């Protein structure tokens, strides 16, 4: 849905079709101005400096969106989503030593759409539970590359409901899970390398 009219939104949670960069120059407090549509002048103030309950973080709501965490910045959320609607593409890149994304709940890489999670150059992601491809016909990809790059999750589900996904761990990257399942529902397709 388009946000039309004039106004300001202050939020600690955002799932959008914008490109967000959290690094030393941009920090965890940012402002997005939406003014591309007629009758649109909306300012969104995002504040990820203090963890809050029910804090959703992600990218790719109905279209294309991305989130990059770099240069030692850290994002905390209670839920993470990449690629919400069927036509959405959401990507998250966690890049560099000290850069992290901590989810105290579920992380869904490809909820109904396509999600891509890239952890590189010593980045770190932790999630209580992780779903790679959640709903029917969704698609999820996880790439973990480089020494010190790590994904930790309590329960890893690859292909929950007739979905497709790929997990690739290269060059000393690491995936740690307490338990997992592959192809939970018939006709789910996974590629793990």
N, C-alpha and C positions, 0 to 999 in steps of 0.2 A: 504494500500500500504506500502511496505517496503521501508525504507530509506537506500539506498546503497551508497557506496563511502566513501569519507573522507571529513569532514567539520564540521562547527559549525553553529548552528542556534540560534539566540537570539530572544526571543519571549515574549509577554505579554499575549498570548492566547494559550491554549492547550486543545485538546480533544484527549485522547490517550488510549492505552491499557497497561498503566503502573500503578503502585501503588504509589500515592503521599501522603506524610504526611506533613502537615503544623502544627507544634507545636513549642514549645520554642527551641528545639534542632535544628530543620530543618528550621524554619523561612519561609518567603514568597519568597525568592530567592533560587532556587535550580538548580542543574545540573544533567542531565540524560545522561548517555553514552550508546549508542547502538552499540554493537560490537559482537552480537551473530551470525550474518549471515556472510557467506563468503563475502569479499570485503565490509565490513561495519565497519566504525569507525566514528560515528556521535555523536557529543556532542550537546545537547540541553540545553540552558540556559534559565530558566523561571524566570520572575520577576513580581510578583503580588504586589509589594510594593506600587505602585501608580495606582489608577483607570484610565482607559483609555476608550475612546469610542470604540464601536465595539469589546469589550473584551469578548470572548467566553471562558467559563470555564466548564469542565465536565470530564466524564470518560466513557470508553466503546465505542470505535469507531467501530472496526470490531470484537474485541475479548473481553477479560475480563480486566477491568480497575477499579481502585478505587481512591477515594480522601477522605482524613480524615482531618478535621480542628479541632484542639484541643488546650487546654491550653491557651484559651483567644485569639487565633489568629483570624483574620478577613479577608475574601476574598470578593472582590467586582467585579462584572461582569455585562455586559449589556445583556448577554444571558447565560443560563445554560442548558446543555444537559447531560442526563444519558441514555446510551443505544441507540446509533445512528443507526447502521445498524441492520438488522433483526437478525443476529447471535450474536449481541453484548450484553454484560452484564456490565452495569455501575452502580457503587454504590458510594454514598457519605454519610459520617457520620460526623455530626456536634456535637461534644461532649464537654460538660462542659460549665460552666458559663463564659460568655464573648466571647465564640467561636461563630462565625457567618458567614453566607454567604448571601450577599446582592446582589440581581439581580435587576437591573433597568429596565429590560425587561422581556421576557418570561423565564420560567423554564419548560422544558419538561422532565418528568420522564417517560422514555420509549417512544422514538421518533418513531423508527421502531422496536427496540429490546426491551430488558428488562432493566428497571431502578429501583433502590431502593434508597430511601432517608430515612436516619435514623437521627432523632434529639433527643438527649438524654442528661441527666444530666445538664439541663439548657441551652443547645445550642439554637441558634436562626437562623431562615431562613426567609428572606423577599423576595418576588418576586412581580413584578407588576401584572403579570398573571401567572397562573400555570396550566399545562396540565398534567393529570395523565393518561397515555396511549394516544398517539397522533395519530399515523397512524394505519391502519388496522393491526390487529393481534399483536400489541405491548402490553406490559404488564408493569404496573407500580405499585410500592408499596411505601407507605409512612407510617412510624412509628414515632410517637411522644410520648416519654416516659419520665415521671418525672416532678416534680414541677419546673417551670421556663422554661421548654422546650417549644418552641413556633414556629409555622409556621404562617406567616402573608402573605396574598396575596390579591390583588385587586379583581381578578376574578378567580374562581376555576372551572375548567372543568374536570369532572371525566368521562372518556370514550368519546373521541372526535370522532374517526372514527373506529367503530367496534373493540374496544380495551377492555382490561381487566385490572382492577386495584383494589387495596385494600388500604383503609386508616384506621389506627388503632391509637387511642389516649388513652393512659393509664397513671395511677398513677399521675394525676394532670397535664399532658401535655395539650397544648392548640393549637387549630386551629382557626384562625380568618380570615374571608373573607368578602368582601363587598357584593359580589354576587356570585352565582354559578349555575352550571347546571350538571345534572347527566344523562349519556347515551345520549349524544347529537345526535349521529347517531344511527339508529336502529341496534340491535345486539351488542351493547356495554354492558359490564358486570362489575358492580361495587359492592364492599362490603365495607360498612362503619360501623365501630364499635367504 
